[in-house]
Amino acid sequence: MTEPADLVVVNAEVHTLAEPDETYDAFAVRDGRVVRLGTDYDVGFLAGAGTETLDAEGRVAIPGLIDAHTHLLNAGRTLVHADLSTADSPGEAVDRLRERAAEVDTDAGEWVLGFGYDESTWNESRYLTREDLHAVSETAPVVAFREDMHVASVNDPVFDLLGGEMPDGDVRVERGEPTGVIVEEAVDPVYEAIEPDADEAAELVRAAQATANARGVTMVHDMVRRSKAPEVYRALDLADDLTLRVRINYWADHLDSLIDAGLRTNHGSDMVATGAVKSYTDGTFGGRTAKLHEPYADDAEETGTWVLDPTEIDDLVSRADAHGFQVTLHAIGDAAVDAVLDAYADTDAPGESRHRVEHSELASDDAIERMADLGVVASVQPNFHKWGFEGGLYDARLGDRRTDANRLPAYRAAGAPLAFGSDCMPLDPLLGVHYAVNAPSEEQSLSVTEALRAYTAGAAYAGFDEDRLGTLERGSAPTSCPRRVAVGRPGRRPRRRGRADGRRRRRRVRRPLRRGRRGATPTGRSRLRGRPAPRRAPAASRRR
């Protein structure tokens, strides 16, 4: 006799997001794995006395979304501190900081923090200055972080506390005086000063994971640096309070400690695993610090900044790879992308190690072809398209090259593994899907199915999880929590009932709007898992 399922979902439009995408009416889950897909009638046979049955009322069910690039504590901070992400002017950003100041003890020197401002959306398009922040407080430290987290605005008390630790070249000045705007390595001392302790980090993680779950996210690849986040993730896991799977990508600062502790990529539990070694190589377009081969359109003397120069990139990649770590490097400008790929090409098996380029925004055709040839994962943020429209930030910074950024179809055409993440700008994959489909130009746009695959199967592949996550098929794990599944539209709750109603509906098979040819990725034994490497990179095609 077949054992009853723990959960049966009926009356749904279930998309497997496999290749090809198939749709069903219902599916059943037992012990955290999908055990059957089919009609309501067929799947209903697995509903027993103890089975939870969920009537989706015709809503769509897809695999749990995987956000391949997050900063979860920062996502939590926007929920706890001043959220500047929707401020539409410098004045409104300052008002929100004032509101936050009223909630903290500024007389005792408590910091006033705001996160997520984007000056490129303001009519008065400029960074916040120290004078702006002095209107919040002249005695307590006040910091407003730009959305990309590579730029921050600070007031004089912050300079008094930390100015001696900030590299002069990363502190913006006018007429010999600091403007209050700091970039790149000058921001690092501020991060260290405000790093939350374990209790506060737990509060931020709980807030962020609740938001992530509400948006269909069941796993994140979190970028962690000098943080209590790994401690918090493991404590929540042991307490069975973690509702997100977390793959921890540790900053390169931690490499010695990771080696000494005997950790390697993919070590960990079902819920918390060691991921890659992460670092910046350049900055961002917003700060004109992304490293370019040619000058910026709005600054003929500027080509960006190396955070790690090519020699340092080579050294980091060589050492991390030799110790069994996946490497994931932030590279936005074309020069930075090329330097990263040069370093990966010098490793023994970059495809088996699934080394990654984070952002890869201005990658050239040659660079994208190299990613495909090497098997390097392009970990891209489609929500960055919001800056790519005419009159937007990329128009200002790149001019005629603005539509050369984030050319998502080019990765699929070349056969490069493609994974999507949000970078918590904001943590909302469906917003990323929107921008992937409605990009500034056709050459930058994907179909809905292709975009969803990059947030599911593609992201699972980037984290060595394609055998269990990323599709809604027999044997896969539909979500991070076996007895919960997210289906439907916000604002309406699916109906639960005791058993399936037995109604028959014909299975439908639908194919994506646009699909390319699939091709092979490097094969052989995986040095990171000790099993055969997959023959195909999901959600990718290959041009021969």
C-alpha positions as CSV (number, residue, x, y, z in Angstrom):
1,M,0.0,0.0,0.0
2,T,1.3,3.5,-0.9
3,E,2.2,5.6,2.1
4,P,0.1,8.8,2.4
5,A,1.7,12.1,1.6
6,D,2.3,14.8,4.2
7,L,1.0,17.5,1.9
8,V,-1.2,17.5,-1.2
9,V,-1.7,20.6,-3.3
10,V,-4.7,20.4,-5.7
11,N,-6.5,22.7,-8.1
12,A,-3.3,24.5,-9.1
13,E,-1.3,25.4,-12.2
14,V,1.9,23.6,-11.3
15,H,4.9,24.5,-13.4
16,T,7.9,22.2,-13.1
17,L,10.2,24.7,-14.7
18,A,12.2,21.7,-16.0
19,E,13.2,21.5,-19.7
20,P,10.6,21.6,-21.2
21,D,8.3,23.2,-18.6
22,E,5.4,20.9,-17.9
23,T,2.2,21.9,-16.0
24,Y,0.0,19.7,-13.8
25,D,-3.0,20.2,-11.7
26,A,-1.7,18.8,-8.4
27,F,1.4,17.5,-6.6
28,A,2.1,15.6,-3.4
29,V,5.0,15.9,-0.9
30,R,6.3,13.3,1.6
31,D,9.3,13.8,3.8
32,G,10.2,17.0,2.1
33,R,10.3,15.6,-1.4
34,V,7.8,15.7,-4.3
35,V,6.4,12.1,-4.7
36,R,3.7,12.6,-7.4
37,L,2.5,15.2,-9.9
38,G,-0.6,14.8,-12.0
39,T,-4.4,15.4,-12.0
40,D,-6.3,16.2,-8.8
41,Y,-7.8,12.8,-9.1
42,D,-4.5,10.9,-9.3
43,V,-2.7,12.9,-6.7
44,G,-5.7,12.8,-4.4
45,F,-5.1,9.0,-3.8
46,L,-2.1,10.0,-1.7
47,A,-4.3,12.1,0.8
48,G,-4.6,10.2,4.0
49,A,-6.1,11.0,7.4
50,G,-3.0,12.9,8.5
51,T,-2.4,14.6,5.2
52,E,-2.7,18.4,4.9
53,T,-4.5,19.2,1.6
54,L,-4.2,22.7,0.1
55,D,-6.7,23.9,-2.5
56,A,-4.8,26.5,-4.5
57,E,-7.9,27.7,-6.2
58,G,-6.3,27.8,-9.6
59,R,-3.2,29.7,-8.6
60,V,0.3,29.0,-10.0
61,A,2.8,26.9,-8.1
62,I,6.5,27.0,-9.0
63,P,9.7,25.7,-7.4
64,G,10.9,27.7,-4.4
65,L,12.8,30.7,-5.6
66,I,16.5,30.8,-4.9
67,D,18.2,34.3,-4.5
68,A,21.8,33.7,-5.6
69,H,23.1,37.0,-4.2
70,T,21.9,38.5,-0.9
71,H,23.1,40.5,2.0
72,L,20.5,39.3,4.4
73,L,21.5,41.4,7.4
74,N,21.3,44.5,5.2
75,A,17.8,43.4,4.1
76,G,16.9,43.2,7.7
77,R,18.4,46.6,8.4
78,T,16.0,48.3,5.9
79,L,13.1,46.8,8.0
80,V,14.5,47.9,11.3
81,H,16.4,51.2,10.6
82,A,15.4,54.1,8.2
83,D,14.3,52.7,4.9
84,L,15.6,55.2,2.3
85,S,14.8,53.0,-0.7
86,T,11.6,54.7,-1.6
87,A,12.6,58.3,-0.7
88,D,12.0,60.4,-3.8
89,S,14.3,63.4,-2.9
90,P,17.2,64.3,-0.6
91,G,14.7,66.1,1.6
92,E,12.5,63.0,2.1
93,A,15.6,60.9,2.8
94,V,16.6,63.4,5.5
95,D,13.1,63.3,6.9
96,R,13.2,59.5,7.3
97,L,16.5,59.8,9.0
98,R,15.0,62.3,11.4
99,E,12.2,59.9,12.2
100,R,14.8,57.2,13.0
101,A,16.8,59.7,15.1
102,A,13.7,60.2,17.2
103,E,13.6,56.5,18.0
104,V,17.2,56.2,19.2
105,D,19.2,57.8,22.0
106,T,21.2,60.4,20.1
107,D,22.2,62.1,23.3
108,A,24.1,59.0,24.2
109,G,25.7,58.9,20.8
110,E,23.6,56.1,19.4
111,W,24.1,55.8,15.6
112,V,21.3,56.9,13.2
113,L,21.4,54.6,10.2
114,G,19.5,54.7,6.9
115,F,19.8,52.2,4.1
116,G,19.0,52.1,0.4
117,Y,18.9,55.6,-1.1
118,D,19.2,55.9,-4.9
119,E,20.0,59.4,-6.0
120,S,19.6,58.5,-9.7
121,T,15.8,58.4,-9.2
122,W,15.6,61.9,-7.8
123,N,15.0,65.1,-9.8
124,E,17.8,66.6,-7.7
125,S,20.2,63.8,-8.6
126,R,23.0,64.0,-6.1
127,Y,24.5,62.1,-3.2
128,L,23.5,63.1,0.4
129,T,26.1,65.4,2.0
130,R,27.4,66.0,5.4
131,E,25.3,69.2,5.6
132,D,22.2,67.1,4.8
133,L,23.0,64.8,7.7
134,H,23.8,67.6,10.1
135,A,20.1,68.5,9.7
136,V,19.5,65.1,11.4
137,S,22.1,65.5,14.1
138,E,25.4,67.4,14.6
139,T,26.4,65.4,17.6
140,A,25.4,61.8,17.0
141,P,26.9,59.7,14.1
142,V,24.5,59.6,11.1
143,V,25.1,57.4,8.1
144,A,23.0,57.0,4.9
145,F,24.0,54.1,2.7
146,R,23.5,54.2,-1.0
147,E,21.6,51.2,-2.4
148,D,24.7,49.6,-3.8
149,M,26.5,49.7,-0.4
150,H,29.7,50.9,-2.1
151,V,28.8,54.5,-1.3
152,A,27.8,56.1,1.9
153,S,27.1,59.6,3.2
154,V,28.3,60.5,6.7
155,N,28.3,63.5,9.0
156,D,31.1,65.1,11.0
157,P,30.8,62.8,14.1
158,V,31.5,59.8,11.9
159,F,34.6,61.5,10.5
160,D,35.7,62.3,14.0
161,L,35.4,58.7,15.0
162,L,36.6,56.9,11.9
163,G,38.2,59.5,9.6
164,G,41.7,58.3,10.4
165,E,40.9,54.8,9.1
166,M,39.5,56.0,5.8
167,P,41.8,56.0,2.7
168,D,42.1,59.6,1.5
169,G,41.4,58.6,-2.1
170,D,38.0,57.2,-1.2
171,V,36.8,60.3,0.7
172,R,35.2,62.8,-1.7
173,V,36.3,66.4,-1.2
174,E,35.4,69.8,-2.7
175,R,37.5,72.9,-2.2
176,G,39.7,70.9,0.3
177,E,36.8,69.9,2.5
178,P,35.1,66.4,2.7
179,T,31.6,66.4,1.2
180,G,30.4,63.7,3.5
181,V,30.5,61.1,0.6
182,I,32.7,58.1,1.0
183,V,33.2,55.2,-1.3
184,E,34.7,51.7,-1.4
185,E,37.4,51.1,1.3
186,A,36.5,54.3,3.2
187,V,33.1,52.6,3.8
188,D,34.6,49.5,5.4
189,P,35.4,51.1,8.9
190,V,31.8,52.3,9.0
191,Y,30.5,48.8,8.4
192,E,32.8,47.4,11.1
193,A,31.7,50.1,13.6
194,I,28.0,49.3,13.1
195,E,28.3,45.5,12.8
196,P,25.5,44.1,15.0
197,D,26.1,41.6,17.9
198,A,24.5,38.2,17.8
199,D,21.3,39.3,19.4
200,E,20.7,42.2,17.0
201,A,21.8,40.0,14.0
202,A,19.2,37.4,15.0
203,E,16.6,40.1,15.0
204,L,17.6,41.3,11.5
205,V,17.7,37.7,10.1
206,R,14.3,36.9,11.5
207,A,12.9,40.1,9.9
208,A,14.6,39.4,6.6
209,Q,13.7,35.7,6.3
210,A,10.0,36.5,7.0
211,T,10.1,39.0,4.1
212,A,11.9,36.5,1.9
213,N,9.4,33.7,2.6
214,A,6.5,36.0,1.9
215,R,8.1,36.6,-1.6
216,G,8.5,33.0,-2.4
217,V,12.2,32.8,-1.5
218,T,13.2,29.4,0.0
219,M,17.0,29.7,-0.3
220,V,19.6,32.4,-0.4
221,H,23.3,32.6,-1.2
222,D,24.4,35.1,1.4
223,M,27.5,37.2,1.2
224,V,29.1,37.4,4.7
225,R,31.9,39.5,6.0
226,R,33.1,39.9,9.6
227,S,29.6,39.2,10.8
228,K,27.7,37.2,13.4
229,A,25.4,36.0,10.6
230,P,26.9,32.5,10.3
231,E,26.6,32.0,14.1
232,V,22.9,33.1,13.9
233,Y,22.1,30.9,10.9
234,R,23.5,27.8,12.7
235,A,21.7,28.7,16.0
236,L,18.4,29.1,14.2
237,D,19.0,25.9,12.3
238,L,19.6,24.0,15.5
239,A,16.5,25.5,17.0
240,D,14.5,24.6,13.9
241,D,13.7,28.3,13.4
242,L,15.4,28.8,10.1
243,T,12.9,28.9,7.2
244,L,15.4,29.7,4.5
245,R,18.2,27.4,3.3
246,V,21.4,29.5,3.5
247,R,24.6,29.1,1.5
248,I,27.2,31.2,3.2
249,N,29.7,32.9,0.8
250,Y,32.5,34.0,3.1
251,W,34.5,37.1,2.3
252,A,38.1,36.5,1.4
253,D,39.1,38.0,4.7
254,H,38.0,34.7,6.3
255,L,40.0,32.4,4.0
256,D,42.7,31.6,6.5
257,S,40.1,30.8,9.2
258,L,38.1,28.6,6.8
259,I,41.2,26.6,5.8
260,D,42.3,26.3,9.5
261,A,38.8,25.1,10.5
262,G,38.9,22.4,7.8
263,L,35.9,23.8,6.0
264,R,35.4,23.4,2.3
265,T,32.7,24.3,-0.2
266,N,29.5,22.3,0.4
267,H,30.3,21.4,4.0
268,G,27.3,21.9,6.3
269,S,23.8,20.8,7.1
270,D,20.7,20.5,4.9
271,M,19.8,24.1,5.8
272,V,23.2,25.9,6.3
273,A,26.2,25.2,4.0
274,T,29.6,26.7,3.3
275,G,29.5,28.2,-0.2
276,A,32.2,30.2,-2.0
277,V,35.0,32.6,-1.1
278,K,33.9,36.1,-2.1
279,S,35.6,39.4,-2.8
280,Y,35.2,42.6,-4.7
281,T,37.5,43.3,-7.6
282,D,36.0,46.7,-8.6
283,G,33.2,49.0,-7.5
284,T,30.0,50.2,-9.1
285,F,28.7,52.4,-11.9
286,G,26.9,54.6,-9.4
287,G,30.2,55.6,-7.7
288,R,32.1,55.5,-11.0
289,T,34.3,52.9,-9.4
290,A,33.5,49.9,-11.7
291,K,36.7,49.2,-13.6
292,L,36.3,50.0,-17.3
293,H,38.6,49.6,-20.3
294,E,37.3,53.0,-21.6
295,P,36.5,56.2,-19.6
296,Y,33.1,56.9,-18.2
297,A,30.8,58.9,-20.5
298,D,30.4,61.6,-17.9
299,D,34.0,61.7,-16.7
300,A,36.6,61.4,-19.4
301,E,39.4,61.1,-16.8
302,E,37.9,58.2,-14.9
303,T,38.0,54.5,-15.7
304,G,37.1,53.2,-12.2
305,T,38.9,51.6,-9.3
306,W,40.6,48.2,-8.6
307,V,39.6,46.9,-5.2
308,L,41.8,43.9,-5.9
309,D,44.2,44.5,-8.8
310,P,44.8,41.6,-11.4
311,T,47.8,40.3,-9.5
312,E,45.8,40.2,-6.2
313,I,42.9,38.5,-8.0
314,D,45.2,35.8,-9.4
315,D,46.7,35.2,-5.9
316,L,43.3,34.9,-4.2
317,V,41.8,32.6,-6.8
318,S,44.8,30.3,-6.9
319,R,44.9,29.9,-3.1
320,A,41.1,29.4,-2.6
321,D,40.8,27.0,-5.5
322,A,43.8,25.0,-4.3
323,H,42.1,24.5,-1.0
324,G,38.8,23.2,-2.5
325,F,36.7,26.4,-2.5
326,Q,34.4,27.7,-5.1
327,V,35.3,31.4,-5.7
328,T,32.8,34.1,-6.4
329,L,34.1,37.6,-7.4
330,H,32.3,40.9,-7.8
331,A,33.1,42.3,-11.2
332,I,31.0,44.9,-12.9
333,G,33.2,46.7,-15.4
334,D,34.5,45.0,-18.5
335,A,38.1,45.3,-17.3
336,A,37.2,43.6,-14.0
337,V,35.3,40.8,-15.7
338,D,38.2,40.1,-18.0
339,A,40.7,40.0,-15.1
340,V,38.5,37.6,-13.1
341,L,38.2,35.3,-16.1
342,D,41.9,35.4,-16.6
343,A,42.4,34.1,-13.1
344,Y,39.7,31.4,-13.4
345,A,41.3,30.2,-16.6
346,D,44.5,29.4,-14.7
347,T,42.7,27.0,-12.4
348,D,42.5,23.3,-13.1
349,A,38.7,23.0,-13.6
350,P,36.8,26.2,-13.2
351,G,33.6,24.6,-14.5
352,E,33.6,21.8,-12.0
353,S,34.4,24.2,-9.2
354,R,31.5,26.4,-10.5
355,H,33.5,29.6,-10.0
356,R,31.3,32.6,-10.4
357,V,31.4,36.2,-11.6
358,E,29.0,38.3,-9.5
359,H,27.1,41.0,-11.5
360,S,29.1,40.7,-14.7
361,E,27.3,43.8,-16.0
362,L,29.5,45.1,-18.8
363,A,30.9,41.7,-20.0
364,S,31.9,41.8,-23.6
365,D,30.9,39.1,-26.2
366,D,34.3,37.6,-25.8
367,A,34.0,37.5,-22.0
368,I,30.6,35.8,-22.2
369,E,32.0,33.2,-24.6
370,R,34.9,32.6,-22.2
371,M,32.4,32.0,-19.4
372,A,30.7,29.4,-21.5
373,D,33.9,27.7,-22.5
374,L,35.2,27.7,-18.9
375,G,31.9,26.7,-17.3
376,V,32.0,29.8,-15.1
377,V,28.6,30.9,-13.6
378,A,27.3,34.3,-14.4
379,S,25.5,35.4,-11.2
380,V,23.5,38.4,-12.5
381,Q,21.0,40.8,-10.9
382,P,18.2,41.6,-13.5
383,N,16.7,44.3,-11.2
384,F,19.8,46.4,-12.1
385,H,18.0,47.0,-15.4
386,K,16.1,49.7,-13.6
387,W,19.2,51.9,-14.2
388,G,19.5,51.1,-17.8
389,F,16.7,53.0,-19.4
390,E,17.2,56.2,-21.4
391,G,17.8,59.1,-19.1
392,G,18.8,56.7,-16.3
393,L,22.0,56.2,-14.3
394,Y,23.7,53.9,-17.0
395,D,22.8,56.4,-19.7
396,A,24.7,59.0,-17.7
397,R,27.7,56.8,-16.9
398,L,28.0,54.7,-20.1
399,G,26.3,56.8,-22.8
400,D,25.9,54.7,-25.9
401,R,27.0,51.6,-24.1
402,R,24.1,51.6,-21.6
403,T,22.4,48.7,-23.5
404,D,25.7,46.7,-23.5
405,A,25.1,46.1,-19.8
406,N,23.3,43.1,-18.5
407,R,22.7,41.5,-21.9
408,L,20.9,38.4,-20.4
409,P,20.1,36.6,-23.7
410,A,23.8,36.6,-24.6
411,Y,24.6,34.3,-21.7
412,R,22.0,31.8,-22.8
413,A,23.0,32.0,-26.5
414,A,26.6,31.3,-25.5
415,G,25.7,28.5,-23.1
416,A,27.1,30.2,-20.0
417,P,25.4,29.0,-16.7
418,L,23.1,31.8,-15.6
419,A,21.9,32.4,-12.0
420,F,19.8,35.4,-10.8
421,G,20.0,37.2,-7.5
422,S,18.6,40.4,-6.1
423,D,21.6,41.8,-4.1
424,C,18.8,42.9,-1.8
425,M,17.9,45.8,-4.0
426,P,15.3,44.8,-2.8
427,L,15.1,41.1,-1.9
428,D,12.3,40.4,-4.4
429,P,12.9,37.9,-7.2
430,L,9.6,38.6,-8.9
431,L,10.7,42.2,-9.3
432,G,13.9,40.8,-10.9
433,V,11.7,38.7,-13.2
434,H,9.8,41.8,-14.2
435,Y,13.0,43.7,-15.2
436,A,14.4,40.6,-17.0
437,V,11.3,40.5,-19.2
438,N,10.8,44.2,-19.5
439,A,14.4,45.3,-20.0
440,P,15.5,48.5,-21.7
441,S,16.0,46.7,-25.0
442,E,15.2,43.4,-26.7
443,E,18.8,42.4,-26.6
444,Q,18.6,42.5,-22.8
445,S,15.3,40.7,-22.3
446,L,14.3,37.1,-21.5
447,S,11.0,35.3,-21.5
448,V,9.2,34.8,-18.2
449,T,10.1,31.1,-18.2
450,E,13.7,31.8,-18.8
451,A,13.8,34.4,-16.1
452,L,12.1,32.1,-13.6
453,R,14.6,29.3,-14.4
454,A,17.5,31.6,-13.6
455,Y,15.9,32.2,-10.2
456,T,15.3,28.4,-9.7
457,A,17.3,25.8,-11.7
458,G,20.1,28.3,-12.6
459,A,20.6,29.5,-9.0
460,A,20.4,25.9,-7.8
461,Y,23.2,24.9,-10.2
462,A,25.3,27.8,-9.0
463,G,25.1,26.3,-5.5
464,F,25.6,22.6,-6.4
465,D,21.9,22.0,-5.5
466,E,20.4,21.0,-8.9
467,D,19.9,17.4,-7.7
468,R,17.4,18.5,-5.1
469,L,16.2,22.0,-5.8
470,G,15.3,24.3,-8.7
471,T,12.5,22.3,-10.4
472,L,9.2,20.9,-9.2
473,E,9.7,17.3,-10.2
474,R,9.4,13.9,-8.6
475,G,12.2,13.7,-6.0
476,S,12.8,17.4,-5.7
477,A,12.3,19.5,-2.6
478,P,9.6,22.1,-3.4
479,T,10.4,24.5,-0.6
480,S,12.8,24.8,2.4
481,C,10.1,23.8,4.8
482,P,8.5,20.4,3.8
483,R,5.0,21.2,5.1
484,R,4.7,24.7,3.5
485,V,4.4,25.7,-0.1
486,A,3.9,29.2,-1.5
487,V,1.3,29.4,-4.3
488,G,-0.8,32.1,-5.8
489,R,-1.1,35.9,-5.6
490,P,-0.4,38.2,-2.6
491,G,-3.3,39.1,-0.6
492,R,-5.4,35.9,-1.0
493,R,-4.9,32.7,0.9
494,P,-5.4,29.3,-0.6
495,R,-8.1,27.2,0.9
496,R,-7.3,24.2,3.0
497,R,-9.5,21.2,3.0
498,G,-9.4,17.6,4.4
499,R,-9.0,15.7,1.1
500,A,-8.8,16.2,-2.7
501,D,-12.1,16.4,-4.4
502,G,-11.3,13.9,-7.1
503,R,-12.1,16.3,-10.0
504,R,-10.3,15.4,-13.2
505,R,-8.5,17.9,-15.4
506,R,-6.3,17.2,-18.4
507,R,-2.6,17.7,-17.9
508,R,-1.3,20.6,-19.9
509,V,2.2,20.9,-21.3
510,R,3.5,24.4,-22.1
511,R,6.8,25.5,-23.5
512,P,8.6,28.7,-22.8
513,L,8.2,31.6,-25.2
514,R,11.8,31.4,-26.3
515,R,14.2,28.5,-25.9
516,G,17.7,27.9,-27.3
517,R,19.7,24.8,-27.8
518,R,21.1,23.1,-24.7
519,G,24.7,22.1,-24.6
520,A,27.3,20.4,-22.4
521,T,29.3,21.8,-19.5
522,P,32.6,20.3,-18.4
523,T,32.3,16.7,-17.2
524,G,34.3,14.5,-15.0
525,R,34.6,14.0,-11.2
526,S,33.6,17.0,-9.1
527,R,36.4,17.9,-6.8
528,L,33.9,19.7,-4.6
529,R,31.5,16.8,-4.1
530,G,33.3,13.7,-5.1
531,R,30.6,12.7,-7.7
532,P,30.3,13.1,-11.4
533,A,29.9,16.7,-12.5
534,P,26.6,17.5,-14.2
535,R,26.7,17.2,-18.0
536,R,24.5,20.2,-18.6
537,A,24.2,23.6,-17.1
538,P,20.5,24.3,-16.5
539,A,18.7,27.3,-18.1
540,A,21.4,27.7,-20.7
541,S,21.9,27.1,-24.4
542,R,25.1,26.7,-26.4
543,R,26.1,28.2,-29.7
544,R,28.4,25.8,-31.7
